[in-house]
Amino acid sequence: MNVTTTADLNPNPSNYMDRVLWDRQKRFDVHNLFGNARRLPAKNSDTLTVRRFDALDDTPVAATEGVTPALETITKADVDITVEQFIKVVALSDRVIVEDQSEDANEVADMLSQNMFEMLDKVTRDTLLATAVQIDCVNGVNGNAVTEITQVDLDVAVDYMEGNDGKRFTPNIYGTLAFGSNPVEEAYWAICHTDLRKDIRALASFLPTAAYPQRDSLQAELGSTDEIRWVRTSAGSITSGSPDIFNNFFFAQNAYAEVSIDEVATEMIIKPIGWGEDYANQRQTMAWKAMFGAGIVVDDWMGNLRATKSA
């Protein structure tokens, strides 16, 4: 059992210990921002079936007088999304709790909460990688088979969404008299790795959030390129290779879903010293658990724009 002890935290150092804990590393968790959140009722099932009906054929066919037109069959598409359980547990020794002068227990609880969001973010990220639609950037100049992002490649992605009637997420942000600002188009969302910031900023159509006429942007938002608004994360999807390929997911509305279960969706659990088989009162445990699943519902409304870094 991995128990955090005084050897790990050194509660009584020879140097004076600053009572204020410094900020720890926190990333932008963005992969669950754009999915359609759904919940299963408790004591029912661990799988949600998402259904949508296919549009009717709109091929023009002139009717013949006196002749009954051909009957059309209604078709539907079902997608099953299964919820799984995820857990993280830590334990603090009794001496840490008694001897440590800092607020380690409170900080550990906050760390667990952060860890939960980061892990579930990666669950969704890895699910999105299974999208059937992959568009390789091939119009760059870095010499790789998959090149850096160019405006031409972005237009291919937007054309794909438009051709499948994907609904955009964000409305127009209309211009104002604010100096140095520009209006922002109604847009789809896309997620990029932080390593690609420079390449996206180099695009001729790039508009940083600082130049939006209104501060209508997400904390993780990098900016917009015409019809796509970008958010970035250091946990972006990468396919390792020589060179690495960065998977940039782009979405219309309702492309994917995140599913949890009522009453037990997420839970923080703190057990006092002496709980369970802790016969000598030596440990306190803290944990989180979550019932969570993610799934792509409509492949036609999302894709993966694959790119490498510029030279």
Residue pairs with C-beta under 8 A, 6 or more apart in sequence:
1 91
2 91
3 91
3 92
3 93
3 282
3 283
4 90
4 91
4 92
4 93
4 96
5 93
5 95
5 96
6 12
6 93
6 95
6 96
6 99
6 100
8 96
9 96
9 100
9 104
11 95
11 96
11 99
11 100
11 101
11 102
12 99
12 101
17 101
17 102
19 101
19 102
21 102
21 103
21 107
24 111
24 114
26 114
27 118
27 233
27 234
27 235
28 219
28 220
28 231
28 232
28 233
28 234
29 117
29 118
29 121
29 233
29 235
30 121
30 191
30 218
30 220
30 231
30 232
30 233
31 121
31 122
31 124
31 125
31 128
31 191
31 233
31 249
32 120
32 121
32 124
32 258
32 294
33 189
33 218
33 231
34 169
34 189
34 251
34 255
34 256
35 124
35 255
35 256
35 257
35 258
35 294
36 254
36 256
36 257
36 258
36 297
37 257
37 258
37 260
38 48
38 50
38 81
38 257
38 258
38 259
38 260
39 259
39 260
39 261
39 262
39 265
40 46
40 48
40 83
40 259
40 260
40 261
40 262
41 261
41 262
42 261
42 262
42 263
42 264
46 82
46 83
46 84
46 261
46 291
47 80
47 81
47 82
47 83
48 80
48 81
48 83
48 257
48 259
48 293
49 78
49 79
49 80
49 81
50 78
50 79
50 80
50 81
50 257
50 295
50 297
51 76
51 77
51 78
51 79
52 76
52 77
52 297
52 298
53 74
53 75
53 76
53 77
54 74
54 75
54 76
54 77
56 72
57 72
61 69
61 70
63 69
79 295
79 296
79 297
80 295
81 257
81 259
81 293
81 294
81 295
82 293
83 259
83 260
83 261
83 291
83 292
83 293
84 291
84 292
84 293
85 289
85 290
85 291
86 116
86 119
86 120
86 123
86 289
86 290
86 292
87 287
87 288
87 289
87 290
88 112
88 115
88 116
88 119
88 287
88 288
88 289
89 285
89 286
89 287
90 108
90 112
90 285
90 286
90 287
91 283
91 284
91 285
91 286
92 104
92 105
92 108
92 283
92 284
92 285
92 286
93 282
93 283
94 273
94 281
94 282
94 283
94 284
96 104
97 105
97 273
97 284
105 284
105 286
108 286
109 268
109 270
109 286
112 268
112 286
112 287
112 288
113 268
113 288
115 288
116 266
116 288
116 290
118 235
120 290
120 292
121 233
121 235
122 235
123 292
123 293
123 294
124 256
124 258
124 294
125 235
125 236
125 237
126 237
127 256
127 294
127 295
127 296
128 237
128 249
128 256
128 294
128 296
128 302
128 304
129 237
129 247
129 304
130 296
131 249
131 296
131 299
131 302
131 303
131 304
132 299
133 160
133 299
133 300
133 302
133 303
133 304
134 303
134 304
134 306
135 153
135 156
135 157
135 160
135 303
135 304
135 305
135 306
136 145
136 146
136 306
137 146
137 147
137 148
137 149
137 150
137 153
137 305
137 306
137 307
137 308
138 145
138 146
138 147
138 153
139 147
139 150
139 152
139 153
140 147
140 148
140 149
140 150
140 153
140 307
140 308
140 310
141 147
141 148
141 311
142 148
142 308
142 309
142 310
142 311
143 311
144 243
144 308
146 245
146 306
146 307
146 308
147 153
147 307
147 308
148 199
148 307
148 308
148 309
148 310
148 311
149 196
149 199
149 200
149 203
149 248
149 305
149 307
150 203
151 203
151 204
151 205
151 225
153 305
153 307
154 203
154 205
154 225
154 226
154 228
154 305
157 190
157 228
157 250
157 303
157 305
158 188
158 226
158 227
158 228
160 303
161 188
161 250
161 252
161 301
161 303
164 252
164 300
164 301
166 188
166 251
166 252
166 253
166 255
166 300
166 301
167 252
167 253
167 254
167 301
168 186
168 187
168 188
168 227
168 252
168 253
169 187
169 188
169 189
169 229
169 251
169 252
169 253
170 184
170 186
170 187
170 189
170 229
171 186
172 183
172 184
172 185
172 186
173 183
173 184
173 212
173 213
173 214
173 216
174 183
174 213
175 181
175 182
175 183
175 213
176 213
176 214
178 213
180 211
181 211
181 212
181 213
182 207
182 211
182 212
182 213
183 213
184 207
184 212
184 213
184 216
184 224
184 229
185 224
185 226
185 227
186 227
187 224
187 226
187 227
187 228
187 229
188 227
188 228
188 229
188 250
188 251
188 252
189 228
189 229
189 230
189 231
189 250
189 251
190 228
190 229
190 230
190 231
190 248
190 249
190 250
190 251
190 305
191 230
191 231
191 232
191 233
191 236
191 248
191 249
191 250
192 200
192 222
192 230
192 231
192 232
192 233
192 236
192 246
192 248
193 232
193 233
193 234
193 236
193 237
193 238
193 246
193 248
194 232
194 233
194 234
194 236
195 236
195 246
195 309
196 232
196 236
196 246
196 248
196 307
196 309
197 222
197 232
198 310
199 307
199 309
199 310
200 206
200 222
200 223
200 225
200 230
201 208
201 222
201 223
202 310
203 225
205 225
205 226
206 223
206 224
206 225
207 223
207 224
207 225
208 222
208 223
209 215
209 217
209 221
209 222
209 223
211 223
212 224
217 229
218 231
220 231
220 232
220 233
221 229
221 230
221 231
222 230
222 231
222 232
223 229
223 230
224 230
228 250
236 246
236 247
236 248
237 246
237 247
237 249
238 244
238 245
238 246
238 247
239 245
239 246
239 247
239 306
243 308
243 309
244 308
244 309
245 306
245 307
245 308
246 306
246 307
246 308
246 309
247 304
247 305
247 306
248 304
248 305
248 306
248 307
249 302
249 303
249 304
249 305
250 302
250 303
250 304
250 305
251 301
251 302
252 301
252 302
253 301
254 297
254 298
254 301
255 296
255 297
255 298
255 299
255 301
255 302
256 294
256 295
256 296
256 297
256 298
256 302
257 294
257 295
257 297
258 292
258 293
258 294
259 292
259 293
259 294
259 295
260 266
260 290
260 291
260 292
260 293
261 291
264 291
265 290
265 291
265 292
266 288
266 289
266 290
266 291
266 292
267 288
267 289
267 290
268 286
268 287
268 288
269 285
269 286
269 287
269 288
269 289
270 284
270 285
270 286
270 287
271 284
271 285
271 286
271 287
272 284
273 281
273 282
273 283
273 284
274 281
275 284
275 285
296 302
